[in-house]
Amino acid sequence: MKVTVCIGSSCHIKGSRQVVEEFQYLISQNNLKEKVELGGTFCMGECQKGVCVTVDDKFFSVTPETAKEFFEKEILAKA
């Protein structure tokens, strides 16, 4: 599973660093390092939608406050 978080300037301001750190922590806590590839990219072109995240090329908008719930629903449940 490939998870990509936008780290462009707009998403950075909206908390992409916190989202990445939360995902890194949750991947480690759930022993998913072999199953989940976490990466970063610059602008995905959806700046108005918050922190842009793709899971296997499917687009989502995440905030630092929703990162854990998103991880459990879209990553952990499908890994």
GUBA-614262 format. One record per residue: residue in one letter; x, y, z of N, C-alpha, C in turn. Coordinates in steps of 0.05 Angstrom, whole numbers, padded with zeros to 5 digits, always signed. Layout:
N
AXYZXYZXYZ ...
REM end
This chain:
79
M+00017-00024+00000+00000+00000+00000+00018+00025+00000 K+00012+00043-00018+00028+00068-00020+00012+00091-00010 V+00022+00105+00011+00009+00128+00022+00027+00152+00017 T+00016+00173+00004+00032+00197-00002+00018+00221+00010 V+00034+00237+00024+00024+00262+00037+00037+00286+00023 C+00020+00305+00016+00031+00330+00004+00046+00346+00025 I+00070+00354+00018+00086+00371+00036+00092+00398+00023 G+00075+00405+00004+00078+00432-00009+00071+00454+00011 S+00075+00479+00004+00072+00501+00023+00044+00503+00034 S+00023+00501+00018-00004+00504+00028-00011+00481+00048 C-00004+00457+00041-00010+00434+00059+00008+00435+00084 H+00032+00445+00081+00050+00448+00104+00038+00467+00124 I+00027+00489+00115+00014+00508+00133-00010+00496+00147 K-00024+00478+00133-00048+00465+00144-00042+00441+00161 G-00016+00434+00164-00008+00413+00183+00002+00387+00171 S+00013+00387+00147+00022+00362+00135+00044+00349+00152 R+00061+00365+00165+00082+00353+00181+00070+00336+00204 Q+00050+00347+00217+00037+00332+00239+00023+00307+00228 V+00011+00308+00204-00001+00285+00192+00020+00264+00186 V+00042+00271+00175+00064+00252+00169+00074+00240+00195 E+00078+00256+00215+00088+00245+00241+00068+00226+00253 E+00043+00232+00252+00022+00214+00262+00022+00188+00247 F+00023+00189+00220+00023+00165+00204+00048+00148+00210 Q+00071+00161+00213+00096+00147+00219+00093+00132+00246 Y+00082+00145+00265+00078+00133+00292+00058+00109+00290 L+00036+00113+00276+00016+00092+00274+00025+00068+00257 I+00040+00074+00237+00052+00052+00221+00070+00035+00238 S+00087+00048+00254+00105+00034+00272+00089+00019+00294 Q+00070+00032+00307+00054+00020+00328+00039-00005+00319 N+00031-00005+00294+00015-00027+00283+00031-00047+00267 N+00058-00044+00269+00076-00062+00254+00069-00065+00225 L+00066-00042+00211+00058-00042+00183+00081-00032+00165 K+00106-00031+00175+00128-00021+00159+00133-00037+00134 E+00126-00063+00135+00129-00080+00111+00106-00077+00091 K+00083-00067+00101+00059-00065+00084+00053-00037+00074 V+00062-00017+00088+00055+00011+00081+00080+00027+00073 E+00080+00037+00049+00101+00055+00040+00092+00084+00043 L+00104+00099+00062+00096+00126+00066+00115+00145+00052 G+00105+00163+00036+00121+00181+00021+00110+00209+00022 G+00126+00228+00012+00117+00256+00010+00119+00265-00019 T+00104+00285-00026+00106+00297-00052+00099+00327-00050 F+00106+00342-00070+00098+00370-00070+00071+00372-00084 C+00061+00395-00087+00034+00401-00094+00019+00381-00111 M-00005+00373-00101-00022+00354-00115-00044+00369-00130 G-00044+00396-00128-00063+00412-00143-00090+00415-00130 E-00093+00407-00105-00119+00409-00091-00114+00425-00065 C-00100+00447-00067-00091+00463-00044-00114+00471-00025 Q-00137+00477-00036-00159+00487-00020-00172+00465-00003 K-00165+00440-00007-00178+00418+00007-00163+00409+00032 G-00143+00423+00041-00130+00415+00066-00105+00398+00059 V-00096+00383+00078-00073+00366+00074-00081+00344+00055 C-00069+00343+00031-00076+00323+00011-00061+00297+00016 V-00075+00275+00015-00064+00249+00020-00075+00230-00002 T-00058+00213-00013-00068+00192-00030-00061+00165-00018 V-00079+00147-00021-00075+00119-00013-00079+00103-00038 D-00058+00091-00048-00059+00077-00074-00073+00093-00095 D-00065+00118-00098-00075+00137-00118-00104+00147-00114 K-00116+00140-00092-00143+00151-00085-00139+00175-00068 F-00152+00197-00075-00147+00223-00061-00165+00227-00036 F-00153+00238-00016-00166+00245+00009-00156+00272+00020 S-00172+00284+00036-00164+00308+00050-00164+00302+00080 V-00141+00307+00093-00137+00300+00121-00128+00324+00136 T-00134+00326+00162-00123+00346+00179-00108+00333+00202 P-00091+00347+00216-00078+00335+00239-00098+00323+00259 E-00121+00335+00261-00142+00326+00280-00156+00300+00270 T-00157+00296+00244-00170+00272+00234-00151+00250+00225 A-00125+00254+00228-00105+00236+00218-00108+00208+00230 K-00112+00206+00256-00114+00179+00269-00138+00164+00259 E-00161+00177+00259-00186+00165+00249-00183+00157+00220 F-00171+00174+00203-00166+00168+00175-00149+00143+00173 F-00127+00142+00188-00109+00120+00187-00123+00094+00193 E-00139+00094+00214-00153+00069+00222-00172+00060+00201 K-00186+00079+00188-00207+00072+00169-00196+00065+00141 E-00176+00081+00132-00167+00078+00104-00141+00063+00101 I-00126+00060+00122-00100+00047+00120-00100+00021+00136 L-00104+00023+00162-00103+00000+00179-00124-00021+00171 A-00148-00013+00165-00169-00032+00159-00164-00046+00132 K-00147-00035+00115-00142-00046+00088-00115-00058+00085 A-00098-00056+00106-00070-00066+00104-00069-00096+00108 
REM end
